[in-house]
Amino acid sequence: MAYIIDKEHCTNCGRCSMHCPSHAIGGDFTGPRVDPEKCIECGSCVEHCPLDALHPESQPYPEPKPHEPKIVDCDLCVIGGGGGGLVAAGRFAWLTGKKVVVLEKMRKCGGSAWFASTMRMYNSQWQKDRGVKDELNDKLVEVMDQTYWELDSHLVRNALKGTGEWFDWLGEIDPDRDSKFVESFYVFDGPDSMITPGYCPPGGRIGSPESNGTGWYAVQLMQKVIQEKGGEILTQTRAKSFRMENGRVAAVIAEDPGGQVIVNCKACVMSPGSWIRNQEILDKYVPEFGRLPQGISSHVHLACTGDGIGLAESANAFIDYDSFCMRLMGGAGMAPGQTALAMTTGPYAVYVNKNGKRWINELTMGRSSFFAVATALVYQPEGQNWSIFDLGMAKEAAKRPFRSIKKKFNPIPEVPVPENCEEDLRKNAPQMISADTIEEFAEKLGVPADNLRETIARYNAMCAQGRDDDFFKSPEDLIPFGNGPYYAVGGGVSTDGAFGGVRVNENIQAYAEDRETLIENLYVPGDFASGRFLNMHGYKVQVLNDLSWAMSSGFIAGSHAAELLKDAE
């Protein structure tokens, strides 16, 4: 007997493979596979899968039993059991003790929050106790300037402030919270930035899959709170529409595998995730990304099918389609060995596209980020980049003093080209594309040989004249190609999510279609809300990272819903 992976629920997170003692699970970007010859049937993969995507071959998932429509009554109905939805549900239940029902269409709650590690945080008591300067007001002005004051300043203030308030609340729920967190920083801000708490159980390494992350911790804790307060979590239950009465949500019409479920409620939190798995929406709003092959990952979560669009339409909510955008990543690829890493992330390699043509200044990633590189790469043929160099370039680079080209922190390390670069390249060549001639190199890369030969010749000519007339690379960073061997590291376009949806106010309440009236008892935290970022021609300029926004917006929504229903008593 072996174990079966249900591809409709697997996000390719790798936890099953990581914890498999017999190394029976492998795969690629399309998802993992179990080798029945190696499987020892220990069940470790099932235990560690956060989404219940594995089961023994002899124990298939139970067949659904048809039922008559179910009627469920509650005070707050939460659509979507991801980070934002669970925090809203937990916060409401904690404050009121009233009945909460969470509708989650997957087999388990958590969504993308399972895989989110670090976050920005402002003005928490945890930070004050460690002498961290209160940067809230300075940050508010900074991010409002960055977004040209187009965003609702009250929403931005509440969102930033809510991060610390949320974490302080966790200290009330979990007396052992501080033993599970260490001094850390948001991954894209760097170690010299403001200290924030990072989840790291004793003996773990922060940010590692083995230690999970802040999102994992929050998902577990919120489910515990909901259950202890008498709430109900209905998995494999998909919300389909709202029943509205006098401009307010009166009920959520849903379906489980057996039939219809009607949830009567006094308020509703809609946190269904993004639309990144909805091809029709991708084709319409981000067609450059939509045309590329879609792999499976926690950032392209299988639950994110855009259900919120139909739900919002049935509530007559304002869907801000102008906000729809993605945050793209990529460009350099995973480089094996120190030499390849140094060449592809440093200034000396040359970036060519699928046509064998140079397409960008190679220092863009260092000066800006791999988000900026990917935003440009998505327009290149098949979204493909090759970082190419040859042995002679590597040898010359090894002689030059190492210098950083980063203008701001990003998590891709910078390393010098080692003196033993020839030996290092030879050792790691099987994990790269390499060739002795340009013709062979072009064939392996799948690019036109004439184009590649022309690109290399032109680059060498510009190196000789000491001036990059095409992409203006500094003369000190120009090293010509020699006669091989040639090496390439491939990189494509990936993403850390899709964003945009219902416009919300500072309390995370949804605006109606007229963009002025509020749907008072409908809250939209998480990725399907607009208001915490600006869509700059497809580039997402955000005031708060995704995990921070999920936790903060969920906290604000749950808190305000508690006040709303209290006032209605």
C-alpha positions as a Python dict, from the first residue, in 0.01 Angstrom:
ca = {
    (1, 'M'): (0, 0, 0),
    (2, 'A'): (123, 350, -82),
    (3, 'Y'): (-13, 698, -27),
    (4, 'I'): (-210, 900, -281),
    (5, 'I'): (-167, 1275, -331),
    (6, 'D'): (-484, 1464, -418),
    (7, 'K'): (-364, 1729, -663),
    (8, 'E'): (-684, 1930, -615),
    (9, 'H'): (-575, 2010, -260),
    (10, 'C'): (-193, 1996, -277),
    (11, 'T'): (-1, 2327, -286),
    (12, 'N'): (341, 2169, -346),
    (13, 'C'): (469, 2309, -15),
    (14, 'G'): (717, 2022, 29),
    (15, 'R'): (636, 1937, 389),
    (16, 'C'): (547, 1578, 304),
    (17, 'S'): (881, 1527, 128),
    (18, 'M'): (1072, 1703, 403),
    (19, 'H'): (935, 1472, 671),
    (20, 'C'): (941, 1147, 470),
    (21, 'P'): (1200, 918, 638),
    (22, 'S'): (1237, 697, 330),
    (23, 'H'): (1269, 984, 77),
    (24, 'A'): (977, 838, -116),
    (25, 'I'): (829, 1172, -223),
    (26, 'G'): (972, 1376, -509),
    (27, 'G'): (841, 1587, -794),
    (28, 'D'): (873, 1925, -962),
    (29, 'F'): (680, 2253, -994),
    (30, 'T'): (372, 2056, -1106),
    (31, 'G'): (353, 1884, -769),
    (32, 'P'): (491, 1594, -563),
    (33, 'R'): (468, 1223, -637),
    (34, 'V'): (497, 921, -407),
    (35, 'D'): (727, 637, -515),
    (36, 'P'): (543, 321, -404),
    (37, 'E'): (868, 126, -412),
    (38, 'K'): (1022, 349, -144),
    (39, 'C'): (710, 422, 63),
    (40, 'I'): (721, 246, 403),
    (41, 'E'): (363, 344, 490),
    (42, 'C'): (460, 530, 808),
    (43, 'G'): (200, 806, 764),
    (44, 'S'): (442, 1090, 834),
    (45, 'C'): (335, 1268, 514),
    (46, 'V'): (-30, 1264, 621),
    (47, 'E'): (61, 1394, 966),
    (48, 'H'): (257, 1691, 831),
    (49, 'C'): (34, 1792, 538),
    (50, 'P'): (-145, 2114, 635),
    (51, 'L'): (-422, 2064, 378),
    (52, 'D'): (-517, 1697, 411),
    (53, 'A'): (-400, 1627, 56),
    (54, 'L'): (-269, 1273, 120),
    (55, 'H'): (-438, 952, 215),
    (56, 'P'): (-356, 579, 214),
    (57, 'E'): (-448, 412, -112),
    (58, 'S'): (-672, 169, 77),
    (59, 'Q'): (-856, 446, 260),
    (60, 'P'): (-1008, 686, 7),
    (61, 'Y'): (-1188, 996, 121),
    (62, 'P'): (-1546, 920, 226),
    (63, 'E'): (-1820, 960, -34),
    (64, 'P'): (-2053, 1254, 38),
    (65, 'K'): (-2405, 1176, 157),
    (66, 'P'): (-2680, 1383, -7),
    (67, 'H'): (-2891, 1580, 238),
    (68, 'E'): (-3179, 1823, 246),
    (69, 'P'): (-3085, 2192, 277),
    (70, 'K'): (-2927, 2260, 614),
    (71, 'I'): (-3017, 2572, 806),
    (72, 'V'): (-2754, 2713, 1041),
    (73, 'D'): (-2807, 3020, 1261),
    (74, 'C'): (-2519, 3231, 1392),
    (75, 'D'): (-2418, 3581, 1485),
    (76, 'L'): (-2114, 3602, 1256),
    (77, 'C'): (-2056, 3400, 940),
    (78, 'V'): (-1699, 3397, 812),
    (79, 'I'): (-1638, 3299, 451),
    (80, 'G'): (-1286, 3164, 407),
    (81, 'G'): (-1072, 2999, 672),
    (82, 'G'): (-743, 3159, 573),
    (83, 'G'): (-542, 3392, 794),
    (84, 'G'): (-768, 3698, 772),
    (85, 'G'): (-1090, 3501, 813),
    (86, 'L'): (-968, 3297, 1108),
    (87, 'V'): (-833, 3601, 1292),
    (88, 'A'): (-1165, 3784, 1242),
    (89, 'A'): (-1359, 3481, 1364),
    (90, 'G'): (-1131, 3427, 1662),
    (91, 'R'): (-1132, 3793, 1763),
    (92, 'F'): (-1512, 3818, 1743),
    (93, 'A'): (-1563, 3498, 1941),
    (94, 'W'): (-1308, 3607, 2203),
    (95, 'L'): (-1476, 3945, 2256),
    (96, 'T'): (-1839, 3837, 2248),
    (97, 'G'): (-1877, 3466, 2310),
    (98, 'K'): (-2141, 3478, 2037),
    (99, 'K'): (-2186, 3205, 1777),
    (100, 'V'): (-1937, 3206, 1486),
    (101, 'V'): (-1958, 2981, 1181),
    (102, 'V'): (-1659, 2957, 944),
    (103, 'L'): (-1715, 2829, 591),
    (104, 'E'): (-1403, 2681, 428),
    (105, 'K'): (-1421, 2512, 90),
    (106, 'M'): (-1099, 2313, 135),
    (107, 'R'): (-1062, 2011, 367),
    (108, 'K'): (-866, 2219, 616),
    (109, 'C'): (-846, 2583, 712),
    (110, 'G'): (-535, 2795, 684),
    (111, 'G'): (-505, 2889, 319),
    (112, 'S'): (-183, 3063, 226),
    (113, 'A'): (-124, 3168, 589),
    (114, 'W'): (9, 2818, 661),
    (115, 'F'): (320, 2908, 465),
    (116, 'A'): (374, 3275, 561),
    (117, 'S'): (670, 3336, 789),
    (118, 'T'): (765, 3695, 880),
    (119, 'M'): (576, 4021, 904),
    (120, 'R'): (604, 4391, 972),
    (121, 'M'): (473, 4507, 1308),
    (122, 'Y'): (429, 4846, 1472),
    (123, 'N'): (395, 4971, 1830),
    (124, 'S'): (331, 4638, 2002),
    (125, 'Q'): (394, 4604, 2374),
    (126, 'W'): (641, 4326, 2285),
    (127, 'Q'): (848, 4581, 2092),
    (128, 'K'): (816, 4848, 2362),
    (129, 'D'): (946, 4601, 2621),
    (130, 'R'): (1258, 4559, 2406),
    (131, 'G'): (1320, 4927, 2361),
    (132, 'V'): (1212, 4938, 1995),
    (133, 'K'): (1143, 5293, 1884),
    (134, 'D'): (784, 5365, 1789),
    (135, 'E'): (805, 5420, 1412),
    (136, 'L'): (431, 5416, 1346),
    (137, 'N'): (382, 5782, 1260),
    (138, 'D'): (702, 5803, 1053),
    (139, 'K'): (596, 5493, 862),
    (140, 'L'): (249, 5632, 801),
    (141, 'V'): (390, 5944, 637),
    (142, 'E'): (643, 5738, 439),
    (143, 'V'): (393, 5494, 291),
    (144, 'M'): (137, 5763, 219),
    (145, 'D'): (403, 5957, 30),
    (146, 'Q'): (496, 5641, -161),
    (147, 'T'): (134, 5594, -266),
    (148, 'Y'): (87, 5964, -350),
    (149, 'W'): (-178, 6002, -78),
    (150, 'E'): (-429, 5826, -300),
    (151, 'L'): (-515, 5571, -31),
    (152, 'D'): (-750, 5622, 263),
    (153, 'S'): (-513, 5750, 533),
    (154, 'H'): (-747, 5628, 808),
    (155, 'L'): (-742, 5276, 666),
    (156, 'V'): (-363, 5284, 636),
    (157, 'R'): (-327, 5407, 994),
    (158, 'N'): (-557, 5137, 1131),
    (159, 'A'): (-385, 4868, 925),
    (160, 'L'): (-38, 4953, 1056),
    (161, 'K'): (-158, 5007, 1413),
    (162, 'G'): (-356, 4682, 1402),
    (163, 'T'): (-42, 4472, 1357),
    (164, 'G'): (80, 4553, 1708),
    (165, 'E'): (-268, 4535, 1860),
    (166, 'W'): (-315, 4190, 1708),
    (167, 'F'): (11, 4063, 1852),
    (168, 'D'): (-66, 4207, 2195),
    (169, 'W'): (-395, 4020, 2185),
    (170, 'L'): (-211, 3693, 2115),
    (171, 'G'): (-36, 3744, 2448),
    (172, 'E'): (-377, 3738, 2618),
    (173, 'I'): (-474, 3414, 2445),
    (174, 'D'): (-144, 3227, 2475),
    (175, 'P'): (48, 3269, 2803),
    (176, 'D'): (349, 3098, 2641),
    (177, 'R'): (357, 3327, 2337),
    (178, 'D'): (690, 3489, 2419),
    (179, 'S'): (869, 3153, 2443),
    (180, 'K'): (777, 3091, 2078),
    (181, 'F'): (900, 3420, 1933),
    (182, 'V'): (1246, 3571, 1895),
    (183, 'E'): (1374, 3910, 1783),
    (184, 'S'): (1357, 3912, 1405),
    (185, 'F'): (1276, 4131, 1104),
    (186, 'Y'): (1051, 4126, 800),
    (187, 'V'): (1233, 3924, 535),
    (188, 'F'): (1244, 4201, 271),
    (189, 'D'): (1349, 4475, 515),
    (190, 'G'): (1673, 4317, 634),
    (191, 'P'): (1848, 4268, 968),
    (192, 'D'): (1915, 4640, 1014),
    (193, 'S'): (1545, 4724, 1007),
    (194, 'M'): (1302, 4756, 1295),
    (195, 'I'): (1293, 4456, 1530),
    (196, 'T'): (976, 4251, 1503),
    (197, 'P'): (875, 3918, 1662),
    (198, 'G'): (943, 3608, 1454),
    (199, 'Y'): (794, 3269, 1531),
    (200, 'C'): (1067, 3023, 1622),
    (201, 'P'): (1002, 2734, 1863),
    (202, 'P'): (1294, 2626, 2083),
    (203, 'G'): (1562, 2454, 1877),
    (204, 'G'): (1423, 2576, 1546),
    (205, 'R'): (1558, 2812, 1283),
    (206, 'I'): (1340, 3111, 1205),
    (207, 'G'): (1186, 3108, 861),
    (208, 'S'): (1275, 2744, 795),
    (209, 'P'): (998, 2505, 684),
    (210, 'E'): (1084, 2287, 983),
    (211, 'S'): (996, 2573, 1216),
    (212, 'N'): (697, 2687, 1010),
    (213, 'G'): (620, 3054, 1070),
    (214, 'T'): (400, 3320, 1223),
    (215, 'G'): (115, 3232, 988),
    (216, 'W'): (128, 2867, 1092),
    (217, 'Y'): (119, 2967, 1458),
    (218, 'A'): (-176, 3203, 1403),
    (219, 'V'): (-379, 2945, 1210),
    (220, 'Q'): (-341, 2689, 1488),
    (221, 'L'): (-419, 2935, 1765),
    (222, 'M'): (-724, 3091, 1596),
    (223, 'Q'): (-885, 2754, 1532),
    (224, 'K'): (-836, 2670, 1899),
    (225, 'V'): (-1000, 2996, 2009),
    (226, 'I'): (-1297, 2946, 1776),
    (227, 'Q'): (-1358, 2593, 1900),
    (228, 'E'): (-1316, 2684, 2268),
    (229, 'K'): (-1569, 2967, 2229),
    (230, 'G'): (-1828, 2736, 2078),
    (231, 'G'): (-1776, 2830, 1715),
    (232, 'E'): (-1819, 2594, 1425),
    (233, 'I'): (-1588, 2535, 1128),
    (234, 'L'): (-1757, 2378, 826),
    (235, 'T'): (-1492, 2253, 585),
    (236, 'Q'): (-1558, 2153, 223),
    (237, 'T'): (-1835, 2413, 229),
    (238, 'R'): (-1824, 2672, -47),
    (239, 'A'): (-2012, 3001, -16),
    (240, 'K'): (-2205, 3076, -336),
    (241, 'S'): (-2407, 3393, -276),
    (242, 'F'): (-2565, 3626, -23),
    (243, 'R'): (-2925, 3690, 68),
    (244, 'M'): (-2952, 4062, 127),
    (245, 'E'): (-3219, 4247, 327),
    (246, 'N'): (-3233, 4627, 340),
    (247, 'G'): (-2878, 4659, 212),
    (248, 'R'): (-2733, 4420, 471),
    (249, 'V'): (-2623, 4059, 461),
    (250, 'A'): (-2894, 3838, 606),
    (251, 'A'): (-2769, 3494, 503),
    (252, 'V'): (-2496, 3313, 315),
    (253, 'I'): (-2602, 3047, 66),
    (254, 'A'): (-2339, 2773, 52),
    (255, 'E'): (-2288, 2416, -69),
    (256, 'D'): (-2111, 2121, 85),
    (257, 'P'): (-2057, 1786, -94),
    (258, 'G'): (-2403, 1672, 12),
    (259, 'G'): (-2615, 1971, -75),
    (260, 'Q'): (-2713, 2324, 16),
    (261, 'V'): (-2623, 2496, 342),
    (262, 'I'): (-2795, 2822, 442),
    (263, 'V'): (-2626, 3023, 714),
    (264, 'N'): (-2842, 3295, 867),
    (265, 'C'): (-2624, 3563, 1024),
    (266, 'K'): (-2623, 3912, 1173),
    (267, 'A'): (-2287, 4003, 1020),
    (268, 'C'): (-2049, 3848, 772),
    (269, 'V'): (-1674, 3846, 711),
    (270, 'M'): (-1580, 3759, 354),
    (271, 'S'): (-1215, 3654, 321),
    (272, 'P'): (-1216, 3412, 25),
    (273, 'G'): (-857, 3465, -90),
    (274, 'S'): (-749, 3595, -427),
    (275, 'W'): (-836, 3515, -788),
    (276, 'I'): (-494, 3383, -889),
    (277, 'R'): (-629, 3044, -998),
    (278, 'N'): (-904, 3198, -1212),
    (279, 'Q'): (-780, 3188, -1571),
    (280, 'E'): (-1057, 3414, -1702),
    (281, 'I'): (-960, 3689, -1457),
    (282, 'L'): (-590, 3643, -1527),
    (283, 'D'): (-648, 3672, -1900),
    (284, 'K'): (-847, 3991, -1853),
    (285, 'Y'): (-645, 4178, -1591),
    (286, 'V'): (-291, 4035, -1602),
    (287, 'P'): (-276, 3868, -1945),
    (288, 'E'): (106, 3871, -1958),
    (289, 'F'): (117, 3644, -1654),
    (290, 'G'): (-193, 3449, -1753),
    (291, 'R'): (-29, 3324, -2074),
    (292, 'L'): (258, 3160, -1881),
    (293, 'P'): (249, 2800, -1750),
    (294, 'Q'): (108, 2798, -1398),
    (295, 'G'): (286, 2582, -1144),
    (296, 'I'): (156, 2494, -800),
    (297, 'S'): (279, 2670, -488),
    (298, 'S'): (156, 2826, -167),
    (299, 'H'): (149, 3160, -352),
    (300, 'V'): (-70, 3015, -627),
    (301, 'H'): (-298, 2843, -380),
    (302, 'L'): (-557, 2608, -523),
    (303, 'A'): (-828, 2765, -309),
    (304, 'C'): (-779, 3107, -472),
    (305, 'T'): (-1029, 3069, -753),
    (306, 'G'): (-1187, 3413, -732),
    (307, 'D'): (-1505, 3308, -552),
    (308, 'G'): (-1517, 3651, -394),
    (309, 'I'): (-1612, 3813, -725),
    (310, 'G'): (-1949, 3639, -753),
    (311, 'L'): (-2012, 3681, -382),
    (312, 'A'): (-1938, 4052, -394),
    (313, 'E'): (-2164, 4096, -695),
    (314, 'S'): (-2451, 3926, -512),
    (315, 'A'): (-2403, 4173, -225),
    (316, 'N'): (-2388, 4472, -464),
    (317, 'A'): (-2044, 4555, -325),
    (318, 'F'): (-1798, 4776, -511),
    (319, 'I'): (-1532, 4559, -673),
    (320, 'D'): (-1234, 4781, -751),
    (321, 'Y'): (-1118, 4613, -1072),
    (322, 'D'): (-862, 4889, -1125),
    (323, 'S'): (-680, 4755, -820),
    (324, 'F'): (-638, 4404, -966),
    (325, 'C'): (-267, 4329, -993),
    (326, 'M'): (0, 4077, -902),
    (327, 'R'): (335, 4095, -728),
    (328, 'L'): (575, 3913, -955),
    (329, 'M'): (905, 3755, -855),
    (330, 'G'): (1191, 3593, -1042),
    (331, 'G'): (1461, 3646, -1296),
    (332, 'A'): (1785, 3497, -1169),
    (333, 'G'): (1685, 3140, -1092),
    (334, 'M'): (1842, 2895, -847),
    (335, 'A'): (2217, 2892, -905),
    (336, 'P'): (2415, 2580, -804),
    (337, 'G'): (2752, 2652, -646),
    (338, 'Q'): (2919, 2974, -538),
    (339, 'T'): (3052, 3072, -879),
    (340, 'A'): (2717, 3051, -1055),
    (341, 'L'): (2548, 3232, -766),
    (342, 'A'): (2809, 3509, -770),
    (343, 'M'): (2789, 3552, -1147),
    (344, 'T'): (2411, 3548, -1181),
    (345, 'T'): (2333, 3775, -885),
    (346, 'G'): (2636, 3999, -935),
    (347, 'P'): (2715, 4243, -1215),
    (348, 'Y'): (2904, 4025, -1461),
    (349, 'A'): (2665, 3778, -1626),
    (350, 'V'): (2447, 3875, -1923),
    (351, 'Y'): (2069, 3829, -1922),
    (352, 'V'): (1917, 3698, -2246),
    (353, 'N'): (1560, 3605, -2327),
    (354, 'K'): (1411, 3310, -2513),
    (355, 'N'): (1507, 3477, -2842),
    (356, 'G'): (1872, 3494, -2739),
    (357, 'K'): (1854, 3873, -2705),
    (358, 'R'): (1979, 4078, -2413),
    (359, 'W'): (1679, 4248, -2254),
    (360, 'I'): (1769, 4438, -1933),
    (361, 'N'): (2050, 4593, -1730),
    (362, 'E'): (2176, 4303, -1522),
    (363, 'L'): (2215, 4513, -1206),
    (364, 'T'): (1844, 4593, -1187),
    (365, 'M'): (1789, 4322, -929),
    (366, 'G'): (2065, 4452, -706),
    (367, 'R'): (1961, 4813, -738),
    (368, 'S'): (1592, 4743, -694),
    (369, 'S'): (1461, 4389, -633),
    (370, 'F'): (1366, 4067, -803),
    (371, 'F'): (1009, 4204, -799),
    (372, 'A'): (1118, 4477, -1042),
    (373, 'V'): (1306, 4229, -1264),
    (374, 'A'): (1007, 3995, -1280),
    (375, 'T'): (770, 4281, -1363),
    (376, 'A'): (983, 4344, -1673),
    (377, 'L'): (1048, 3975, -1746),
    (378, 'V'): (679, 3892, -1773),
    (379, 'Y'): (675, 4078, -2108),
    (380, 'Q'): (962, 3871, -2249),
    (381, 'P'): (897, 3558, -2463),
    (382, 'E'): (760, 3284, -2238),
    (383, 'G'): (870, 3488, -1935),
    (384, 'Q'): (1212, 3322, -1959),
    (385, 'N'): (1552, 3458, -1863),
    (386, 'W'): (1892, 3298, -1903),
    (387, 'S'): (2183, 3436, -1700),
    (388, 'I'): (2481, 3347, -1919),
    (389, 'F'): (2858, 3373, -1877),
    (390, 'D'): (3167, 3175, -1964),
    (391, 'L'): (3472, 3050, -1778),
    (392, 'G'): (3689, 3342, -1884),
    (393, 'M'): (3439, 3592, -1739),
    (394, 'A'): (3431, 3401, -1409),
    (395, 'K'): (3812, 3392, -1388),
    (396, 'E'): (3837, 3764, -1449),
    (397, 'A'): (3560, 3837, -1195),
    (398, 'A'): (3745, 3628, -935),
    (399, 'K'): (4042, 3865, -963),
    (400, 'R'): (3835, 4175, -896),
    (401, 'P'): (3761, 4305, -544),
    (402, 'F'): (3419, 4195, -424),
    (403, 'R'): (3169, 4474, -383),
    (404, 'S'): (2800, 4477, -304),
    (405, 'I'): (2563, 4602, -570),
    (406, 'K'): (2256, 4597, -346),
    (407, 'K'): (2094, 4931, -284),
    (408, 'K'): (1852, 4780, -33),
    (409, 'F'): (1812, 4446, 136),
    (410, 'N'): (1677, 4141, -41),
    (411, 'P'): (1713, 3781, 74),
    (412, 'I'): (1919, 3658, -222),
    (413, 'P'): (2278, 3640, -92),
    (414, 'E'): (2570, 3818, -254),
    (415, 'V'): (2894, 3619, -265),
    (416, 'P'): (3232, 3672, -432),
    (417, 'V'): (3348, 3462, -725),
    (418, 'P'): (3588, 3210, -565),
    (419, 'E'): (3947, 3166, -678),
    (420, 'N'): (3874, 2801, -758),
    (421, 'C'): (3590, 2902, -990),
    (422, 'E'): (3694, 2661, -1265),
    (423, 'E'): (3682, 2364, -1028),
    (424, 'D'): (3354, 2488, -877),
    (425, 'L'): (3192, 2523, -1220),
    (426, 'R'): (3308, 2181, -1328),
    (427, 'K'): (3163, 2029, -1012),
    (428, 'N'): (2824, 2198, -1052),
    (429, 'A'): (2797, 2185, -1433),
    (430, 'P'): (2552, 1889, -1427),
    (431, 'Q'): (2301, 2115, -1250),
    (432, 'M'): (2337, 2393, -1508),
    (433, 'I'): (2326, 2425, -1884),
    (434, 'S'): (2681, 2424, -2017),
    (435, 'A'): (2842, 2387, -2356),
    (436, 'D'): (3178, 2429, -2528),
    (437, 'T'): (3051, 2619, -2834),
    (438, 'I'): (2795, 2890, -2892),
    (439, 'E'): (2604, 2665, -3133),
    (440, 'E'): (2577, 2384, -2877),
    (441, 'F'): (2495, 2638, -2607),
    (442, 'A'): (2212, 2788, -2813),
    (443, 'E'): (2067, 2446, -2886),
    (444, 'K'): (2059, 2354, -2517),
    (445, 'L'): (1904, 2689, -2426),
    (446, 'G'): (1645, 2658, -2699),
    (447, 'V'): (1735, 2996, -2850),
    (448, 'P'): (1831, 3089, -3209),
    (449, 'A'): (2206, 3038, -3252),
    (450, 'D'): (2245, 3339, -3483),
    (451, 'N'): (2077, 3568, -3230),
    (452, 'L'): (2289, 3442, -2943),
    (453, 'R'): (2609, 3474, -3144),
    (454, 'E'): (2512, 3830, -3239),
    (455, 'T'): (2425, 3918, -2878),
    (456, 'I'): (2760, 3793, -2748),
    (457, 'A'): (2952, 3969, -3027),
    (458, 'R'): (2777, 4301, -2960),
    (459, 'Y'): (2835, 4268, -2585),
    (460, 'N'): (3204, 4200, -2641),
    (461, 'A'): (3230, 4503, -2869),
    (462, 'M'): (3073, 4726, -2602),
    (463, 'C'): (3314, 4581, -2344),
    (464, 'A'): (3601, 4675, -2575),
    (465, 'Q'): (3480, 5034, -2610),
    (466, 'G'): (3410, 5054, -2237),
    (467, 'R'): (3050, 5170, -2284),
    (468, 'D'): (2720, 4981, -2271),
    (469, 'D'): (2511, 5163, -2531),
    (470, 'D'): (2211, 4932, -2487),
    (471, 'F'): (2143, 4906, -2112),
    (472, 'F'): (2405, 5140, -1963),
    (473, 'K'): (2587, 4897, -1738),
    (474, 'S'): (2881, 5065, -1566),
    (475, 'P'): (3213, 5019, -1751),
    (476, 'E'): (3369, 4862, -1440),
    (477, 'D'): (3111, 4581, -1463),
    (478, 'L'): (3179, 4490, -1827),
    (479, 'I'): (3372, 4168, -1881),
    (480, 'P'): (3373, 4018, -2233),
    (481, 'F'): (3298, 3658, -2321),
    (482, 'G'): (3592, 3439, -2410),
    (483, 'N'): (3579, 3112, -2600),
    (484, 'G'): (3385, 2905, -2346),
    (485, 'P'): (3293, 2682, -2184),
    (486, 'Y'): (2961, 2865, -2154),
    (487, 'Y'): (2723, 2838, -1857),
    (488, 'A'): (2360, 2938, -1800),
    (489, 'V'): (2121, 2954, -1507),
    (490, 'G'): (1756, 2977, -1601),
    (491, 'G'): (1493, 3189, -1431),
    (492, 'G'): (1125, 3248, -1494),
    (493, 'V'): (838, 3450, -1355),
    (494, 'S'): (667, 3345, -1035),
    (495, 'T'): (450, 3539, -794),
    (496, 'D'): (373, 3581, -428),
    (497, 'G'): (6, 3639, -497),
    (498, 'A'): (-272, 3827, -669),
    (499, 'F'): (-441, 4123, -507),
    (500, 'G'): (-740, 4350, -538),
    (501, 'G'): (-1111, 4322, -486),
    (502, 'V'): (-1372, 4491, -272),
    (503, 'R'): (-1299, 4846, -158),
    (504, 'V'): (-1309, 4871, 222),
    (505, 'N'): (-1304, 5154, 475),
    (506, 'E'): (-1087, 5195, 785),
    (507, 'N'): (-1297, 4935, 971),
    (508, 'I'): (-1267, 4683, 681),
    (509, 'Q'): (-1636, 4732, 597),
    (510, 'A'): (-1727, 4690, 231),
    (511, 'Y'): (-1841, 4979, 16),
    (512, 'A'): (-2151, 4936, -195),
    (513, 'E'): (-2153, 4986, -571),
    (514, 'D'): (-2209, 5362, -537),
    (515, 'R'): (-1863, 5379, -370),
    (516, 'E'): (-2002, 5590, -87),
    (517, 'T'): (-2258, 5379, 99),
    (518, 'L'): (-2129, 5107, 329),
    (519, 'I'): (-2264, 4754, 347),
    (520, 'E'): (-2247, 4796, 721),
    (521, 'N'): (-2236, 4432, 829),
    (522, 'L'): (-2005, 4299, 555),
    (523, 'Y'): (-1630, 4296, 619),
    (524, 'V'): (-1361, 4202, 365),
    (525, 'P'): (-1012, 4142, 511),
    (526, 'G'): (-722, 3974, 331),
    (527, 'D'): (-617, 3954, -32),
    (528, 'F'): (-960, 4025, -179),
    (529, 'A'): (-969, 4376, -35),
    (530, 'S'): (-839, 4688, -202),
    (531, 'G'): (-711, 4987, -13),
    (532, 'R'): (-371, 4893, 133),
    (533, 'F'): (-177, 4916, -195),
    (534, 'L'): (-161, 5111, -517),
    (535, 'N'): (-165, 4946, -858),
    (536, 'M'): (103, 5134, -1050),
    (537, 'H'): (60, 5002, -1405),
    (538, 'G'): (59, 4646, -1271),
    (539, 'Y'): (327, 4703, -1007),
    (540, 'K'): (199, 4667, -652),
    (541, 'V'): (311, 4950, -423),
    (542, 'Q'): (198, 4832, -80),
    (543, 'V'): (184, 4991, 262),
    (544, 'L'): (191, 4659, 445),
    (545, 'N'): (303, 4308, 352),
    (546, 'D'): (48, 4034, 295),
    (547, 'L'): (73, 3840, 623),
    (548, 'S'): (70, 4162, 826),
    (549, 'W'): (-236, 4282, 635),
    (550, 'A'): (-418, 3950, 680),
    (551, 'M'): (-363, 3950, 1056),
    (552, 'S'): (-433, 4321, 1103),
    (553, 'S'): (-736, 4347, 875),
    (554, 'G'): (-885, 4032, 1027),
    (555, 'F'): (-828, 4172, 1376),
    (556, 'I'): (-992, 4505, 1284),
    (557, 'A'): (-1288, 4332, 1118),
    (558, 'G'): (-1351, 4098, 1412),
    (559, 'S'): (-1322, 4383, 1662),
    (560, 'H'): (-1559, 4613, 1472),
    (561, 'A'): (-1812, 4337, 1406),
    (562, 'A'): (-1821, 4273, 1781),
    (563, 'E'): (-1896, 4641, 1843),
    (564, 'L'): (-2155, 4648, 1565),
    (565, 'L'): (-2356, 4359, 1707),
    (566, 'K'): (-2315, 4487, 2062),
    (567, 'D'): (-2466, 4819, 1959),
    (568, 'A'): (-2750, 4636, 1784),
    (569, 'E'): (-2858, 4454, 2101),
}
